[in-house]
Amino acid sequence: MAVSEESPRRAAIAAALPATLPDSLREIALHCGLDAALRLVDAHGGTELCIPTHGACASGRALAALLGETAATALIRSWPGSRLAIPRCARLRRDLRDQAIIDAYDRGTPVRDLARRHQLTTRQVRNLLKRVPERASVELAGQLTLF
């Protein structure tokens, strides 16, 4: 009975994860949550992480301090004694940054401020904003199909 309840829950969690999340990190996120998985990326991205066999050892306590007790326990229970490759998630980070730039620009933040804040050139920010279709054009196209 627990297995049948677990499968829909895992499917719902998997559907909520970003599409650009690497498969290896997607699996980790299914076990310990997306926030904990992203904290692993921040701390260990691009390296291998040795998972302890129990939480009472020094590395288990360090993992609990990083992820929280519940997430660390889930990770240890899922991969005791394993070495997990933690991806850098460069594409996901870039997508999140780009979306933050677009949202800030839509709220009126000047291109120059966005460039400084994200350590980009103004040209890079403008090129990013050009790739996003203008909302007015999309709305107009949608209205034209009504006739």
Rosetta silent file (secondary structure, phi, psi, omega in degrees, C-alpha in Angstrom):
SEQUENCE: MAVSEESPRRAAIAAALPATLPDSLREIALHCGLDAALRLVDAHGGTELCIPTHGACASGRALAALLGETAATALIRSWPGSRLAIPRCARLRRDLRDQAIIDAYDRGTPVRDLARRHQLTTRQVRNLLKRVPERASVELAGQLTLF
SCORE:     score description
SCORE:     0.000 S_00000001
   1 L     0.000  -38.071 -179.968    0.000    0.000    0.000 S_00000001
   2 H   -65.313  -33.944 -179.472    2.851    2.403    0.781 S_00000001
   3 H   -65.783  -41.276 -179.098    4.368    1.818   -2.659 S_00000001
   4 H   -67.869  -33.109  176.417    1.163    2.826   -4.445 S_00000001
   5 H   -73.201  -33.386 -177.160    0.945    6.010   -2.349 S_00000001
   6 H   -69.977  -39.173 -176.833    4.633    6.779   -2.925 S_00000001
   7 H   -61.628  -47.528  177.527    4.489    6.581   -6.729 S_00000001
   8 H   -63.950  -36.066  179.378    1.920    9.380   -7.265 S_00000001
   9 H   -64.301  -46.106  178.595    3.770   11.571   -4.760 S_00000001
  10 H   -63.591  -38.024  179.482    7.093   11.036   -6.579 S_00000001
  11 H   -65.595  -39.011  178.947    5.387   11.678   -9.921 S_00000001
  12 H   -67.377  -41.091  178.105    3.957   14.963   -8.638 S_00000001
  13 H   -64.669  -45.238 -179.378    7.355   16.044   -7.303 S_00000001
  14 H   -60.525  -38.312 -179.534    9.064   15.051  -10.563 S_00000001
  15 H   -67.601  -27.319 -178.044    6.558   17.069  -12.600 S_00000001
  16 H   -84.312  -10.482 -178.158    7.299   20.175  -10.514 S_00000001
  17 L   -76.524  146.997  178.945   11.075   20.018  -11.082 S_00000001
  18 L   -59.649  142.895 -178.127   12.646   22.330  -13.693 S_00000001
  19 L   -65.228  -27.576 -177.550   13.052   20.717  -17.120 S_00000001
  20 L   -86.606    5.262  178.420   16.716   21.752  -17.313 S_00000001
  21 L   -71.525  126.523  178.481   17.592   19.897  -14.107 S_00000001
  22 L   -59.646  148.908 -176.977   20.167   17.164  -14.871 S_00000001
  23 H   -56.074  -40.791 -178.476   18.873   13.616  -14.389 S_00000001
  24 H   -63.758  -39.961  179.029   21.331   12.852  -11.581 S_00000001
  25 H   -75.925  -30.123  175.226   20.207   15.896   -9.601 S_00000001
  26 H   -59.535  -43.255  179.474   16.567   15.168  -10.436 S_00000001
  27 H   -64.682  -41.662  177.445   16.948   11.795   -8.700 S_00000001
  28 H   -63.614  -43.534 -179.356   18.530   13.430   -5.650 S_00000001
  29 H   -63.126  -33.282  177.539   15.736   16.033   -5.552 S_00000001
  30 H   -64.193  -30.335 -178.043   13.118   13.283   -5.607 S_00000001
  31 H   -88.850  -39.339 -172.909   14.629   11.861   -2.409 S_00000001
  32 H  -124.338    3.983  177.098   15.551   14.953   -0.420 S_00000001
  33 L    97.276  152.488 -177.311   13.787   17.892   -2.096 S_00000001
  34 H   -66.657  -41.605 -179.114   14.808   20.503   -4.657 S_00000001
  35 H   -60.261  -45.078  179.424   16.072   23.032   -2.103 S_00000001
  36 H   -65.790  -39.826  179.222   18.416   20.474   -0.545 S_00000001
  37 H   -62.742  -40.243  179.082   19.576   19.303   -3.979 S_00000001
  38 H   -70.731  -31.239  174.211   20.403   22.881   -4.975 S_00000001
  39 H   -65.878  -36.155  174.708   22.307   23.393   -1.720 S_00000001
  40 H   -61.719  -41.151  178.798   24.368   20.329   -2.688 S_00000001
  41 H   -62.894  -44.843 -179.997   25.088   21.978   -6.044 S_00000001
  42 H   -60.852  -40.307 -175.469   26.153   25.211   -4.339 S_00000001
  43 H   -86.868  -33.802 -170.894   28.498   23.390   -1.959 S_00000001
  44 H  -132.769   13.484 -177.504   29.753   20.477   -4.085 S_00000001
  45 L   -56.290  131.494  179.696   28.797   21.156   -7.723 S_00000001
  46 L    88.835    3.766 -179.927   31.218   19.586  -10.182 S_00000001
  47 E  -128.430  177.619  173.673   32.617   17.105   -7.661 S_00000001
  48 E  -100.351  143.602  178.982   31.772   13.743   -6.145 S_00000001
  49 E  -116.273  126.016  176.464   30.228   13.561   -2.702 S_00000001
  50 E   -84.422  119.765  179.783   30.819   10.567   -0.447 S_00000001
  51 L   -88.196  126.908  179.157   27.577    9.714    1.321 S_00000001
  52 L   -69.098  165.465  179.070   28.119    8.327    4.837 S_00000001
  53 L   -85.191  -17.439  176.988   26.502    5.077    5.936 S_00000001
  54 L  -152.305  162.364 -175.064   24.863    6.745    8.948 S_00000001
  55 L   -84.829   -7.179 -175.542   24.178   10.240   10.194 S_00000001
  56 L   -80.782  -15.101 -178.991   26.054    9.962   13.504 S_00000001
  57 L   -79.215  171.163 -177.652   29.539   10.292   11.965 S_00000001
  58 H   -60.370  -42.832 -179.499   31.269   13.628   11.325 S_00000001
  59 H   -70.068  -29.713  175.548   30.431   13.630    7.595 S_00000001
  60 H   -68.008  -40.489  177.435   26.810   12.769    8.407 S_00000001
  61 H   -67.527  -38.002  177.570   26.578   15.702   10.798 S_00000001
  62 H   -64.707  -40.153  178.048   28.166   17.996    8.177 S_00000001
  63 H   -64.550  -40.904  178.058   25.624   16.802    5.618 S_00000001
  64 H   -65.119  -36.969  178.058   22.798   17.457    8.100 S_00000001
  65 H   -66.296  -35.719 -179.185   24.152   20.953    8.744 S_00000001
  66 H   -75.868  -46.339 -171.275   24.180   21.650    4.999 S_00000001
  67 H  -100.946  -21.297 -169.284   20.865   20.069    4.007 S_00000001
  68 L   100.415  152.364 -174.280   18.853   19.819    7.195 S_00000001
  69 H   -60.394  -46.098 -176.862   18.253   16.688    9.221 S_00000001
  70 H   -64.100  -47.455 -179.157   15.333   15.331    7.179 S_00000001
  71 H   -66.271  -41.034  179.029   16.988   15.781    3.776 S_00000001
  72 H   -63.746  -42.030  178.215   20.328   14.390    4.991 S_00000001
  73 H   -62.090  -42.662  178.510   18.604   11.326    6.444 S_00000001
  74 H   -63.136  -40.573  179.613   16.752   10.747    3.159 S_00000001
  75 H   -66.173  -44.693  179.441   19.999   11.052    1.192 S_00000001
  76 H   -65.404  -40.520  179.657   21.852    8.664    3.517 S_00000001
  77 H   -65.430  -34.213 -177.094   18.974    6.185    3.451 S_00000001
  78 H   -80.545  -36.054 -175.823   18.882    6.253   -0.367 S_00000001
  79 L  -135.757   56.348 -177.520   22.633    6.018   -1.104 S_00000001
  80 L   -64.027  129.161  177.201   24.537    4.808    1.996 S_00000001
  81 L    73.307   10.269 -177.527   28.264    4.597    1.374 S_00000001
  82 L   -93.896  163.782  171.989   27.971    5.740   -2.243 S_00000001
  83 E  -109.675  116.585 -179.814   29.828    8.393   -4.197 S_00000001
  84 E  -103.579  130.837  173.778   27.402   10.741   -5.914 S_00000001
  85 E   -80.155  121.738 -179.803   28.459   12.984   -8.769 S_00000001
  86 E  -100.886  115.399 -177.748   26.978   16.413   -8.082 S_00000001
  87 L   -71.756  159.867  178.850   26.482   18.362  -11.336 S_00000001
  88 L   -76.771  -28.554 -179.467   27.311   22.055  -11.684 S_00000001
  89 L    61.782   41.107 -178.264   23.867   22.850  -13.177 S_00000001
  90 H   -60.840  -42.111 -178.392   25.275   25.640  -15.332 S_00000001
  91 H   -66.095  -42.858  178.694   22.314   25.598  -17.729 S_00000001
  92 H   -62.792  -44.523  179.470   19.753   25.721  -14.905 S_00000001
  93 H   -62.480  -40.934  179.172   21.603   28.582  -13.217 S_00000001
  94 H   -65.433  -41.922  179.024   21.804   30.486  -16.508 S_00000001
  95 H   -63.138  -41.571  178.177   18.089   29.952  -17.164 S_00000001
  96 H   -65.776  -40.902  177.716   17.204   31.193  -13.663 S_00000001
  97 H   -62.841  -46.298 -179.007   19.486   34.218  -14.091 S_00000001
  98 H   -61.100  -41.098  179.047   17.994   35.026  -17.492 S_00000001
  99 H   -66.161  -37.917  177.431   14.464   34.802  -16.118 S_00000001
 100 H   -64.006  -39.102  177.808   15.412   37.089  -13.216 S_00000001
 101 H   -64.219  -45.885 -179.527   16.822   39.611  -15.709 S_00000001
 102 H   -61.780  -45.726 -179.731   13.660   39.497  -17.818 S_00000001
 103 H   -62.684  -43.627  179.952   11.404   39.898  -14.774 S_00000001
 104 H   -65.027  -39.776  178.346   13.449   42.826  -13.429 S_00000001
 105 H   -63.847  -41.583  178.247   13.436   44.517  -16.844 S_00000001
 106 H   -62.898  -28.050  177.769    9.658   44.089  -17.057 S_00000001
 107 L   -85.493    0.008  174.503    9.395   45.818  -13.676 S_00000001
 108 L   103.677    7.518  178.195   11.374   48.776  -15.041 S_00000001
 109 L   -70.857  129.635 -179.903   14.966   48.090  -14.000 S_00000001
 110 L   -65.008  149.931 -179.088   17.353   49.769  -16.481 S_00000001
 111 H   -56.548  -41.186 -178.688   19.573   47.581  -18.678 S_00000001
 112 H   -60.192  -43.577  178.599   22.700   49.177  -17.223 S_00000001
 113 H   -65.281  -39.064  178.242   21.696   48.220  -13.663 S_00000001
 114 H   -64.236  -41.255  179.316   20.882   44.664  -14.758 S_00000001
 115 H   -61.378  -46.507  179.550   24.255   44.333  -16.451 S_00000001
 116 H   -64.783  -44.814 -176.902   26.105   45.441  -13.332 S_00000001
 117 H   -61.437  -36.538 -175.796   24.004   43.317  -10.997 S_00000001
 118 L  -104.280    9.831  178.800   24.569   40.134  -13.038 S_00000001
 119 L    54.383   48.279  176.305   28.132   40.898  -14.110 S_00000001
 120 L  -122.891  169.341  172.829   27.223   41.043  -17.792 S_00000001
 121 L   -86.419  160.669  177.524   27.704   43.671  -20.448 S_00000001
 122 H   -63.862  -32.169  177.930   24.792   45.852  -21.493 S_00000001
 123 H   -64.134  -41.789  178.437   25.054   44.245  -24.918 S_00000001
 124 H   -62.947  -41.317  179.690   24.597   40.764  -23.405 S_00000001
 125 H   -64.882  -44.586  179.483   21.531   41.927  -21.494 S_00000001
 126 H   -62.410  -41.956  177.850   20.018   43.518  -24.605 S_00000001
 127 H   -61.948  -39.496  177.548   20.661   40.354  -26.640 S_00000001
 128 H   -62.800  -44.842 -178.563   18.964   38.301  -23.929 S_00000001
 129 H   -68.110  -28.270  177.262   15.959   40.601  -23.929 S_00000001
 130 H   -68.317  -30.219 -178.189   15.731   40.428  -27.757 S_00000001
 131 H   -71.193  -18.473 -178.834   15.312   36.665  -27.597 S_00000001
 132 L   -91.218  122.335  179.310   12.125   37.053  -25.558 S_00000001
 133 L   -63.494  141.285  179.598    9.088   37.849  -27.714 S_00000001
 134 L   -67.154  138.182 -177.222    7.438   41.088  -26.707 S_00000001
 135 H   -62.094  -37.326 -179.039    4.247   40.543  -24.784 S_00000001
 136 H   -62.414  -40.594  179.937    2.358   43.115  -26.867 S_00000001
 137 H   -65.893  -39.861  179.893    3.213   41.263  -30.083 S_00000001
 138 H   -66.999  -42.592  179.071    2.088   37.962  -28.599 S_00000001
 139 H   -64.867  -41.102  179.251   -1.175   39.477  -27.350 S_00000001
 140 H   -63.675  -43.454  179.260   -1.839   41.115  -30.732 S_00000001
 141 H   -62.334  -38.306  178.023   -1.195   37.851  -32.561 S_00000001
 142 H   -65.576  -36.830  179.044   -3.596   36.094  -30.196 S_00000001
 143 H   -71.367  -35.681 -179.710   -6.271   38.694  -30.853 S_00000001
 144 H   -64.713  -29.312 -179.822   -5.867   38.449  -34.629 S_00000001
 145 L   -73.475  -13.060  179.302   -6.693   34.741  -34.503 S_00000001
 146 L   -73.859  -20.921 -174.889  -10.084   35.598  -33.030 S_00000001
 147 L   -96.470    0.000    0.000  -11.273   37.084  -36.320 S_00000001
